[in-house]
Amino acid sequence: MEEEPPKEPEEPTTRSSSPLSIATQSSIQESLASLHRSQVTTPRQNRIGSLSALIDPKMAPADRSRFPKINLRTNIYRVELDPDTIVYRYTMRPELVLKSDQGRPAVDLSRRGGDDAERTRRAELIRLALKTALETYGLLRNGTHVVHDDSATIFTDGELQLKQHNDTLTVNIRELPQRARELVERHDAEQLRLEIVPCREFAASFRLGDALEEIKLGGTDRPLRQFLEILTSQPATGYTNFGKGRSYKDVVFRDLGQFGHERRHGVRKGIRFLEGPTGGKDLLAALVLDTCTGTFYKPQPLLKAIMELNGWRTPKDVHFSGNGGAFAKTNWFLHGLRLGVDGTPTTFVSAGLTKDAIGNQWPLVLPKGKKGQAGQQPVPIEKLSILPNQRVPLNKAEVPPDKPVFPAQRYQGIANHLAALDLATDSRRTLASLGVKISPKPLEVEGFVRNAPAVNYGEKRLPTENASWKTMAASYAVGANLVGITVLWNGPKFVQNAVHQFATQLQQKARAKGINIGQVDFIADPVDIEAQFREKDSYFVKAKVFETKVNAARRQNEPHKHWMIIYADAKAVKSHGFLKLAEAKHQILTMHITTETLQKLSNFTWENVLAKLNMKAGGLNHSVVPQGAALKLWNSNTLVIGYDVAHPTKGLTARQMALGNIGEPSVVGFSANCTEHRDAFIGHFAYQQPRREAVSDQVLDRFLKWTLKCWRERRGRQLPENIIVMRDGVSEGQYDMVLQNELEALRAACQEFQPNYHPKFCLNICTKRHHKRFLKTDGNGVTNAPPLTVVDRDVVSASVTEFYIQSHVPLQGTAKPTQYEMLKNEIPGMTEDVLQDLIIALTFQHQICPKSVSIPEPVYQADELAKRGSELFNAYLDANGFIPRKEKDIDWDDLTKRLSNEGKNLDGLRANA
C-alpha cells in the first residue's frame, strides 16, 4: 500500500567511499547493476515493480465487452520524471553534543518512535538545523536543492562537497535561529552535529529514468519510491507533517473545547507505480492524494483544559471525588499526554494524577518513567501546558467523527490541498529542479459494472436492483429450530411494556420466516446482566439446565437444540461485553437489543432481528448464485476462508500494568464456509502477541484443522479440492510474510490433517486501508459510482494481478472500493473474470441485511470475530478473570480456549451474527 513509505534501516556510522554516479555508465544494464548493490545488501525480493518472485505473474484484465462502461475520475495524479535528471542520496545522523564536562554520549535526534509532540518537535529542529548548517558551510551557493525526511535521509540535485568537512557539519546551539533554540530541550547541549554520508545500501546517485526502468524490469523500487515520497512530503506553509504520508493543517476548523480537543483538516498521500494506459509497457509513476480530518488535543494551559473538561467555571466548582468522577475523567484525559513545564524547555509524558486529591484540593501530575511507571517528581497542574500537534487516540475520542464528505466536496478538498501543498504549481521550483512534475488534473479511467448474482430465499428467487433486494414475505432458505427464548430487560419501568410486546410477537413473527421457537419466556422484573454473570442460579444457568435436559431426550441423528437469551437495555449502558462473556461462559446463545429500538419497532427492525436470530441459531437466510464461470467453481469442492488481525488501540490500563501485562493482545479472526450450507460462514478467534501482524503458525494450523474437521463432519469425507484464501489487513511490504510463512503454514496443516492431502490454493489480499477513490463523472457532476463497479487496468499495479471493486452502495459520503491482489493461484481455469464474479457473490453473503456489503463475507466475519475477541478480553479483565501464564508470559493459547467457542456447545454456530 502506498501510504506506508519504506522504512529506512539504520546506517553504520562509518563513512563510505565516494558515490558511484550512474551518469558515467554506458548502458542500462550497467546502470541497473549499480543501482542495486547486491554485493553489500541482501537481494530485495520485490515490491510493486519488484514484488516477490513468489508472486504469480500478472493476469490479463477481465473481458469487459459484455458490461456497461463507466467513466471514472480518480484521486491519482501523474508524476512526470525527467529521465536524465540525476539525484544524490545521503544518510544523515543528527546529534546533540553535550557539554564536555557532562561525560555523556551525544543524543541521537534521528531515533524513531515517540509521541506526536516529540516527533514533530524533533523534525522541526532537524529541519532548521540542517538549513543553518548547509548555509553556514556554503554548500548551497551553487543553487543546490535539498529535500529530506526531517530525520535521516537527504536527496539533492547535486553533490554536496562534504569531504573537506570530514562529512560532518557542526553548529553551535547559540548560532541556531531563535525558533530552533526553543526546540532544544537539553540545558547541557552545546552543539548540534550532522554527520552526512553518501548512501551505501543502494547507489549514492541515480538517473530517474534508469530507476524507473529498473522497476519496469522487475528490480527494486525503493530508491525512486523513497525519493518521491520525501519530495512530495516537504513542509508546506500552514501544514505539519506526521509521517507515513499524513499532513494536517495548522488551522483549526472546529473547537471541541469542552473536551479539550480540536479538529483539523488534513491530507494523506503516497506514491504508486502503475501500468498506465499502455498496459505496463510505459510504467507510470503516480501520486495518490486524499482528504482526511484529525482530532487533536487543544494546546493550552493544563489548568484551563481541566476546568473546561469538568465544566468548572470558578475555583469553588472544583471537586475531585476520590478515584471516581472528576478524578477518573481527568486522569484518563492526562494519561499519555505530553506536557511542557512553563518557562522551561522541559517536557514529559504524563502518567496521570497523584491519588491524594480530595474535595477541592488539586492533585499533582506524575511524569511517566521509561517502563510506564512514575519517574520524576510530581508537578503542579498550574505550571504545565499541553503541547501542540498531539492527535487524540481513537479510544479517547469524545466526539463522533464528522459527517462523511460527499464526492463533489471531497474532490474540491483534494484540489485545495494540491494547490496549498504547492505540488502541481511548484512555485518554488523544488520539484522541477529535481526532475519531477505533477499533473494538476487527476487521472481518469474507464471502469465497468458487472452483473449481480442471483439471490434465493428457499426456492424463491428475488429480483435485485442496485445491489439490494426486498425480502417481502419470503421465508428463509433454512429456518432454525430453538428450544426456547428467555427475554430479559433492564431499565426504567416505562420500557417494560415495549419489551413485553416484543416478546409476545416474537414467536409468531419468527414462524412466518420459517423459524421454529418452542417457547418464549418473558421475565417481568428488570435484570442486571453483570449481576447475572456472577450469580450461581442465574437465568443462564437455568437455560443451560433446560437445554441439556431437552437434548438428552433427542434422537440420535437429531441436531443439538439451543436455547437463547435476548437482553434489552438502553443504548448508553455498556453491557454488551458482559452479555457476551456470559454467553462464552455458559455456552448459551444471546442477542442484545436496545430498549430504544424496541420502543419503535418497525417491519425493517423485525427483519433485522429475525435475520440475526436465524443465523445465530444455525439457519440460513438466503443462498447466492454467482455469475458466469464462478458458478462452476462455487458449486465444486471449494472451501473459502478469510482471516484478519485486529490490533489493540489502547495504552496500558492500570489493571493491565498490575497484571504485568504488555498490553491488550492482537486478535486473529477466522471465517470459513465449512458447514453443510456452502453459503453459511462460521468461525472463531484466537489471541496472540500484541501488535503482531503475522499470524502465528500455531494459530493457522489450529484454525485450518478445525475448518477441515467441520467440513468432513458436515459435508462428507471428501476434503475440498480448492481452498480460496482472503487475507485482510496486510501492506505490500508484508506480502513475502504471507506467502512464505502463512501460506506454507496452511499447506502444512493440510498435510498433517490427512497425509498426502494437497489442495490447490488461491491466495488473495483484500483491503480497504487505502486512499484511492473512483467516482462517476457525467452531466450530474461528480457522484459515487454504481455498485458492482470494477477497475482492473491503467491505474492498477503493473506487476501483480490487482483490481478494485466497489460492491456496495454507501449509506452516505464518498464510496471507497476494496482493493484486491491475487498473489498465488493454483486452481485451473481461474481468471480475473472468475475471481471478480466470485468476490461479488461473496459480498452478497452477509445474510443480515438485504444488500451487498463492501468486502467479501469471509473477511467481514473475520474482522467481526477479531473485534468480538477483543471485547471479550476486556470484559474478562473487568470481571477479574484468571490470566493464564507460561512462566512470565501470558498463555494466549490457554486464554483462547477459555473465551472462544471452539470445541464447546456453540462451536459451529455464527454466534456473533
TORDREN-365578 format. One record per residue (C-alpha): x, y, z; residue in one letter. Coordinates in steps of 0.2 Angstrom, whole numbers. Example, Ala and Ser with C-alpha at 12.3 -4.5 7.8 and 13.67 -1.06 7.14 Angstrom:
2
62,-22,39,a
68,-5,36,s
END
This chain:
913
0,0,0,m
7,17,-5,e
3,25,12,e
17,16,21,e
33,24,15,p
48,12,16,p
57,12,32,k
74,17,32,e
86,5,40,p
99,11,52,e
116,15,43,e
133,11,51,p
141,26,57,t
157,24,47,t
159,34,32,r
158,26,15,s
168,28,-1,s
164,41,-14,s
147,39,-23,p
147,30,-39,l
137,41,-51,s
126,32,-64,i
130,47,-76,a
146,38,-80,t
138,22,-85,q
136,17,-104,s
122,6,-103,s
105,2,-94,i
112,-15,-89,q
127,-7,-80,e
116,6,-73,s
104,-7,-65,l
119,-16,-58,a
125,-1,-50,s
108,5,-44,l
105,-11,-33,h
122,-16,-25,r
119,-34,-22,s
136,-37,-16,q
133,-27,0,v
114,-30,3,t
103,-44,3,t
94,-45,-14,p
77,-37,-12,r
63,-48,-15,q
52,-36,-24,n
39,-23,-20,r
27,-16,-34,i
39,-15,-48,g
49,-28,-39,s
37,-39,-30,l
42,-55,-23,s
47,-69,-35,a
35,-80,-26,l
20,-70,-33,i
12,-76,-48,d
13,-67,-65,p
0,-53,-68,k
-16,-60,-76,m
-24,-52,-91,a
-39,-40,-86,p
-57,-46,-86,a
-67,-46,-103,d
-77,-30,-101,r
-85,-31,-118,s
-102,-38,-111,r
-104,-25,-97,f
-109,-6,-96,p
-94,5,-96,k
-92,20,-85,i
-80,35,-85,n
-72,37,-68,l
-62,51,-60,r
-48,46,-48,t
-38,55,-35,n
-22,49,-43,i
-11,62,-51,y
3,58,-65,r
20,61,-59,v
32,65,-74,e
50,61,-72,l
64,69,-82,d
74,53,-87,p
91,62,-87,d
90,70,-70,t
102,63,-58,i
98,64,-39,v
110,61,-25,y
106,51,-9,r
113,54,8,y
111,47,25,t
111,59,40,m
114,57,58,r
109,72,68,p
115,73,86,e
115,85,101,l
133,86,108,v
133,89,126,l
145,100,136,k
161,91,138,s
160,91,157,d
144,80,157,q
153,64,152,g
138,58,142,r
137,52,124,p
128,63,111,a
109,62,109,v
104,55,93,d
90,65,86,l
85,53,71,s
79,40,83,r
62,33,78,r
47,32,89,g
40,44,102,g
24,53,103,d
17,66,91,d
23,81,100,a
41,74,102,e
42,68,84,r
36,85,77,t
47,94,88,r
62,84,83,r
58,85,65,a
57,104,65,e
73,106,75,l
82,95,62,i
75,104,48,r
80,121,55,l
97,114,60,a
101,107,43,l
96,123,34,k
108,133,45,t
122,121,43,a
121,120,24,l
121,139,23,e
135,141,36,t
146,129,27,y
142,137,10,g
135,121,2,l
120,129,-6,l
130,143,-15,r
128,134,-32,n
109,133,-31,g
109,115,-25,t
91,110,-20,h
90,99,-4,v
75,88,1,v
74,77,17,h
63,67,28,d
67,78,44,d
76,63,51,s
89,53,42,a
88,54,23,t
93,68,11,i
91,69,-8,f
99,83,-18,t
101,88,-37,d
120,90,-35,g
134,83,-25,e
137,90,-8,l
155,95,-5,q
157,86,11,l
174,78,11,k
183,94,15,q
172,94,31,h
175,76,35,n
157,73,31,d
152,82,47,t
143,99,49,l
143,106,67,t
133,121,73,v
134,129,90,n
117,130,99,i
119,149,101,r
121,150,81,e
104,142,78,l
89,153,74,p
78,158,89,q
65,145,85,r
77,131,84,a
85,136,101,r
67,135,108,e
66,117,102,l
82,111,111,v
76,103,127,e
93,100,134,r
101,113,145,h
118,105,143,d
118,104,124,a
132,114,117,e
132,109,98,q
121,101,85,l
131,89,74,r
126,82,57,l
135,68,50,e
131,66,32,i
137,52,21,v
133,45,4,p
120,31,5,c
128,14,5,r
113,2,4,e
109,7,-14,f
119,18,-26,a
123,35,-19,a
116,43,-35,s
105,38,-50,f
96,44,-65,r
77,45,-63,l
75,36,-80,g
86,22,-75,d
77,20,-58,a
60,19,-67,l
67,7,-80,e
74,-5,-66,e
56,-6,-58,i
49,-10,-75,k
62,-24,-77,l
57,-31,-60,g
70,-23,-49,g
69,-13,-33,t
58,2,-32,d
64,8,-16,r
76,22,-21,p
64,30,-33,l
49,27,-21,r
58,34,-6,q
64,49,-16,f
46,54,-22,l
39,51,-5,e
51,63,3,i
50,75,-11,l
31,76,-11,t
31,77,8,s
41,93,10,q
35,105,23,p
22,117,16,a
16,134,24,t
2,130,36,g
4,111,37,y
13,100,49,t
19,83,44,n
16,67,54,f
25,54,44,g
18,40,33,k
11,52,20,g
0,62,33,r
0,81,35,s
-13,92,44,y
-17,110,43,k
-11,121,57,d
-28,130,57,v
-42,123,67,v
-59,121,59,f
-69,115,74,r
-65,119,93,d
-71,105,104,l
-66,115,120,g
-77,106,132,q
-67,90,129,f
-50,98,127,g
-50,94,109,h
-50,102,92,e
-52,96,74,r
-40,100,59,r
-41,96,40,h
-28,85,33,g
-21,75,18,v
-15,58,15,r
-3,55,1,k
8,41,-6,g
17,35,-22,i
12,21,-33,r
20,14,-49,f
5,9,-61,l
4,0,-78,e
-4,15,-86,g
-14,16,-102,p
-1,5,-111,t
-3,-10,-100,g
13,-8,-92,g
24,-5,-107,k
27,13,-101,d
27,12,-82,l
18,27,-74,l
23,35,-58,a
8,42,-48,a
4,52,-33,l
-12,47,-23,v
-20,61,-13,l
-35,61,-2,d
-43,72,12,t
-45,67,30,c
-48,76,47,t
-39,73,63,g
-44,76,81,t
-30,85,92,f
-28,90,110,y
-30,108,111,k
-13,117,116,p
-17,127,131,q
-13,129,149,p
-17,112,158,l
-27,121,171,l
-39,129,159,k
-41,112,150,a
-46,103,166,i
-58,116,171,m
-67,115,154,e
-66,96,154,l
-76,95,170,n
-87,110,167,g
-80,120,181,w
-81,139,179,r
-73,145,196,t
-62,138,209,p
-77,135,220,k
-84,122,207,d
-68,111,209,v
-72,94,217,h
-61,78,215,f
-71,64,221,s
-58,50,226,g
-54,38,212,n
-70,41,203,g
-80,56,195,g
-69,71,190,a
-53,62,196,f
-56,47,184,a
-61,58,170,k
-46,70,172,t
-34,55,174,n
-40,47,158,w
-38,63,149,f
-20,66,155,l
-13,48,153,h
0,48,139,g
-2,66,135,l
15,76,133,r
16,92,144,l
28,106,145,g
34,115,161,v
30,133,158,d
46,145,157,g
57,130,154,t
62,118,139,p
57,103,149,t
43,92,143,t
37,75,149,f
23,62,145,v
10,61,159,s
7,45,169,a
-9,53,177,g
-13,61,193,l
-7,58,211,t
-21,50,221,k
-21,62,236,d
-35,73,228,a
-49,76,240,i
-63,89,238,g
-57,105,231,n
-38,100,233,q
-29,99,216,w
-18,84,213,p
-1,84,205,l
4,77,188,v
15,62,188,l
28,61,174,p
29,44,166,k
45,34,168,g
53,23,154,k
43,7,159,k
26,16,161,g
29,19,180,q
30,36,188,a
48,43,186,g
52,61,191,q
44,71,205,q
26,76,203,p
22,93,195,v
8,106,200,p
-5,107,187,i
-4,126,186,e
14,125,180,k
10,114,165,l
4,117,147,s
-2,104,134,i
10,104,119,l
3,106,101,p
2,93,87,n
-4,78,98,q
-18,68,90,r
-31,60,101,v
-31,41,101,p
-47,33,94,l
-52,26,111,n
-51,44,119,k
-61,52,105,a
-76,60,115,e
-85,67,99,v
-91,56,85,p
-82,59,68,p
-88,72,57,d
-101,68,44,k
-95,59,29,p
-89,70,14,v
-99,69,-2,f
-90,66,-18,p
-90,84,-25,a
-85,91,-8,q
-71,78,-7,r
-64,82,-24,y
-64,100,-21,q
-55,97,-4,g
-42,87,-13,i
-39,101,-26,a
-37,113,-12,n
-24,103,-4,h
-15,100,-20,l
-13,119,-23,a
-9,123,-4,a
5,110,-4,l
12,118,-20,d
13,101,-28,l
6,105,-45,a
11,123,-46,t
28,120,-39,d
31,139,-37,s
47,137,-28,r
54,126,-42,r
59,112,-30,t
51,98,-39,l
57,104,-56,a
75,106,-50,s
74,88,-46,l
67,82,-62,g
49,80,-56,v
32,87,-62,k
15,83,-55,i
0,85,-66,s
-14,97,-59,p
-28,85,-66,k
-32,68,-59,p
-31,53,-70,l
-47,46,-77,e
-50,28,-81,v
-64,18,-89,e
-72,6,-77,g
-87,-7,-80,f
-101,-13,-70,v
-103,-32,-68,r
-119,-41,-66,n
-126,-45,-49,a
-128,-63,-43,p
-145,-71,-40,a
-152,-71,-23,v
-163,-86,-17,n
-174,-87,-2,y
-178,-106,-2,g
-185,-110,-19,e
-190,-91,-22,k
-178,-81,-32,r
-179,-62,-28,l
-175,-48,-40,p
-160,-37,-36,t
-159,-19,-40,e
-144,-8,-36,n
-136,-22,-26,a
-151,-24,-14,s
-167,-34,-14,w
-184,-34,-4,k
-187,-50,6,t
-206,-47,6,m
-215,-62,13,a
-201,-74,8,a
-196,-87,21,s
-178,-91,25,y
-169,-104,15,a
-166,-114,31,v
-176,-110,46,g
-168,-113,63,a
-175,-123,77,n
-174,-116,95,l
-180,-125,111,v
-185,-108,118,g
-180,-90,121,i
-179,-80,138,t
-182,-62,136,v
-173,-51,149,l
-173,-32,151,w
-166,-18,162,n
-171,0,164,g
-185,11,170,p
-202,4,172,k
-209,13,157,f
-199,2,144,v
-206,-14,151,q
-222,-14,140,n
-212,-12,124,a
-201,-27,129,v
-216,-37,134,h
-225,-33,117,q
-209,-38,108,f
-208,-55,117,a
-227,-58,114,t
-225,-56,95,q
-208,-64,93,l
-214,-82,91,q
-227,-78,78,q
-215,-67,68,k
-202,-80,68,a
-214,-93,62,r
-218,-83,47,a
-200,-83,41,k
-198,-102,44,g
-190,-101,62,i
-197,-113,75,n
-196,-107,93,i
-203,-120,106,g
-207,-106,119,q
-204,-88,124,v
-202,-83,142,d
-204,-65,147,f
-196,-60,164,i
-206,-46,171,a
-193,-40,183,d
-178,-30,177,p
-162,-39,177,v
-144,-33,179,d
-133,-43,167,i
-117,-40,176,e
-125,-47,192,a
-132,-62,182,q
-114,-66,176,f
-109,-69,194,r
-125,-77,201,e
-125,-96,204,k
-143,-98,200,d
-144,-85,185,s
-156,-86,170,y
-141,-93,160,f
-139,-107,172,v
-157,-111,171,k
-157,-110,152,a
-142,-122,152,k
-151,-135,163,v
-167,-135,152,f
-157,-135,136,e
-147,-150,142,t
-162,-159,148,k
-171,-157,131,v
-155,-163,121,n
-153,-178,132,a
-170,-184,125,a
-167,-181,107,r
-165,-194,94,r
-148,-200,89,q
-147,-191,72,n
-156,-175,78,e
-145,-159,78,p
-142,-151,95,h
-156,-139,100,k
-152,-122,108,h
-159,-110,120,w
-157,-91,118,m
-157,-77,129,i
-162,-60,122,i
-157,-45,133,y
-163,-27,131,a
-157,-11,139,d
-153,7,135,a
-140,11,122,k
-130,21,134,a
-127,6,145,v
-111,-3,141,k
-117,-21,145,s
-113,-29,128,h
-96,-36,134,g
-103,-44,150,f
-118,-52,140,l
-106,-60,128,k
-94,-65,142,l
-109,-74,149,a
-113,-82,133,e
-95,-88,132,a
-95,-94,150,k
-112,-103,149,h
-112,-108,131,q
-130,-101,129,i
-134,-90,113,l
-138,-72,117,t
-144,-57,107,m
-143,-39,113,h
-156,-26,108,i
-158,-8,114,t
-174,-3,123,t
-174,12,111,e
-176,0,96,t
-190,-10,104,l
-200,6,108,q
-201,10,89,k
-202,-7,81,l
-205,-7,63,s
-205,-20,49,n
-187,-16,45,f
-182,-19,63,t
-191,-35,64,w
-182,-41,48,e
-165,-37,55,n
-169,-45,72,v
-176,-61,64,l
-161,-62,51,a
-149,-61,66,k
-158,-74,76,l
-159,-86,62,n
-141,-85,58,m
-136,-87,76,k
-146,-102,79,a
-139,-112,64,g
-151,-107,50,g
-148,-99,33,l
-157,-84,27,n
-153,-85,8,h
-142,-93,-5,s
-132,-84,-19,v
-129,-90,-36,v
-113,-82,-44,p
-112,-76,-62,q
-103,-84,-76,g
-89,-97,-73,a
-88,-93,-55,a
-104,-103,-53,l
-95,-119,-58,k
-81,-115,-45,l
-93,-111,-32,w
-103,-127,-34,n
-87,-138,-34,s
-77,-145,-20,n
-71,-127,-15,t
-68,-120,3,l
-67,-101,5,v
-58,-94,21,i
-55,-77,27,g
-44,-70,41,y
-38,-54,48,d
-29,-47,63,v
-36,-34,75,a
-23,-24,85,h
-26,-15,102,p
-30,4,101,t
-27,7,119,k
-12,10,130,g
-9,0,146,l
-23,2,159,t
-19,2,177,a
-26,-16,179,r
-16,-22,164,q
0,-14,172,m
-4,-23,189,a
-5,-39,180,l
12,-36,172,g
4,-37,155,n
12,-30,140,i
-5,-24,134,g
-21,-30,126,e
-17,-44,114,p
-19,-44,95,s
-34,-55,90,v
-35,-65,74,v
-52,-68,67,g
-56,-83,55,f
-71,-87,45,s
-75,-102,33,a
-89,-109,24,n
-87,-126,31,c
-105,-131,37,t
-117,-141,27,e
-123,-125,18,h
-109,-118,7,r
-117,-100,9,d
-115,-100,28,a
-99,-94,35,f
-94,-98,53,i
-78,-95,63,g
-68,-92,78,h
-54,-80,85,f
-38,-83,93,a
-26,-72,104,y
-8,-69,100,q
6,-57,105,q
1,-38,104,p
5,-29,88,r
10,-44,78,r
3,-43,61,e
9,-60,55,a
-2,-74,61,v
7,-87,70,s
10,-105,63,d
1,-112,78,q
-15,-102,76,v
-16,-105,57,l
-13,-124,60,d
-27,-124,73,r
-39,-114,63,f
-37,-124,47,l
-38,-141,55,k
-54,-135,64,w
-61,-130,47,t
-57,-146,39,l
-64,-156,53,k
-80,-146,52,c
-81,-149,33,w
-78,-168,35,r
-92,-169,48,e
-105,-159,39,r
-100,-161,20,r
-94,-179,20,g
-76,-187,20,r
-70,-179,3,q
-60,-164,8,l
-60,-148,-3,p
-50,-149,-19,e
-48,-130,-19,n
-45,-118,-5,i
-48,-99,-9,i
-40,-88,5,v
-45,-70,8,m
-32,-61,19,r
-36,-44,25,d
-25,-31,33,g
-8,-33,26,v
3,-20,17,s
13,-23,1,e
29,-25,12,g
21,-40,21,q
17,-50,5,y
33,-61,7,d
27,-64,25,m
10,-70,19,v
17,-81,5,l
32,-88,14,q
25,-91,31,n
6,-90,32,e
3,-100,16,l
16,-113,20,e
8,-115,37,a
-9,-118,29,l
-1,-131,17,r
7,-140,32,a
-9,-140,42,a
-17,-149,27,c
-4,-162,26,q
-4,-165,45,e
-23,-167,45,f
-23,-180,31,q
-7,-187,24,p
-4,-183,5,n
-18,-170,6,y
-13,-157,-6,h
-27,-145,-11,p
-25,-131,-24,k
-24,-114,-16,f
-29,-96,-22,c
-22,-83,-11,l
-29,-65,-11,n
-26,-49,-2,i
-41,-38,1,c
-41,-21,10,t
-50,-5,12,k
-35,3,21,r
-30,13,6,h
-35,30,0,h
-39,28,-19,k
-56,34,-25,r
-66,31,-41,f
-80,42,-44,l
-93,44,-59,k
-92,60,-69,t
-106,64,-81,d
-119,78,-83,g
-124,77,-65,n
-106,81,-59,g
-96,70,-48,v
-105,56,-39,t
-102,39,-32,n
-100,25,-45,a
-114,12,-45,p
-112,-4,-35,p
-103,-18,-43,l
-91,-6,-52,t
-74,-14,-57,v
-57,-5,-61,v
-44,-18,-67,d
-32,-8,-79,r
-22,8,-81,d
-22,13,-63,v
-18,-4,-56,v
-1,-12,-52,s
10,-17,-67,a
17,-32,-58,s
3,-41,-49,v
-15,-45,-53,t
-24,-31,-45,e
-41,-24,-46,f
-54,-13,-37,y
-72,-17,-34,i
-85,-6,-26,q
-98,-19,-22,s
-110,-8,-11,h
-120,7,-10,v
-113,19,3,p
-125,24,16,l
-118,42,15,q
-102,51,10,g
-89,45,-3,t
-88,27,-8,a
-71,18,-6,k
-69,2,-16,p
-60,-13,-9,t
-43,-16,-17,q
-39,-34,-21,y
-22,-43,-26,e
-20,-61,-31,m
-3,-66,-25,l
-4,-85,-29,k
-16,-96,-39,n
-15,-115,-42,e
-34,-118,-47,i
-36,-122,-65,p
-47,-110,-75,g
-45,-96,-63,m
-46,-79,-72,t
-49,-61,-67,e
-67,-64,-73,d
-70,-79,-62,v
-62,-71,-47,l
-72,-54,-49,q
-88,-63,-51,d
-84,-74,-36,l
-79,-60,-25,i
-95,-50,-29,i
-105,-66,-25,a
-97,-66,-8,l
-101,-48,-4,t
-120,-54,-6,f
-117,-67,8,q
-119,-56,23,h
-136,-63,27,q
-141,-50,39,i
-146,-36,28,c
-154,-37,11,p
-140,-29,1,k
-122,-32,-3,s
-108,-26,8,v
-91,-18,4,s
-80,-33,7,i
-82,-52,5,p
-91,-60,19,e
-77,-72,25,p
-67,-56,28,v
-81,-46,35,y
-84,-60,48,q
-66,-62,52,a
-65,-44,56,d
-80,-45,67,e
-74,-61,76,l
-57,-52,80,a
-67,-37,87,k
-78,-50,97,r
-62,-57,104,g
-55,-40,109,s
-72,-36,118,e
-72,-52,127,l
-54,-50,133,f
-58,-33,141,n
-74,-39,149,a
-64,-54,156,y
-52,-42,164,l
-66,-32,171,d
-73,-47,178,a
-57,-51,187,n
-54,-67,176,g
-39,-78,179,f
-25,-74,167,i
-16,-90,162,p
3,-89,161,r
18,-99,154,k
32,-94,165,e
32,-74,164,k
22,-73,148,d
3,-74,146,i
-3,-90,139,d
-13,-84,124,w
-17,-101,118,d
-25,-105,135,d
-34,-89,135,l
-41,-93,118,t
-48,-109,124,k
-56,-101,139,r
-65,-87,129,l
-69,-94,112,s
-82,-107,107,n
-71,-119,99,e
-75,-137,105,g
-89,-131,115,k
-108,-131,114,n
-109,-116,102,l
-95,-122,91,d
-101,-122,73,g
-113,-108,75,l
-112,-90,69,r
-115,-84,87,a
-108,-66,83,n
-122,-63,69,a
END
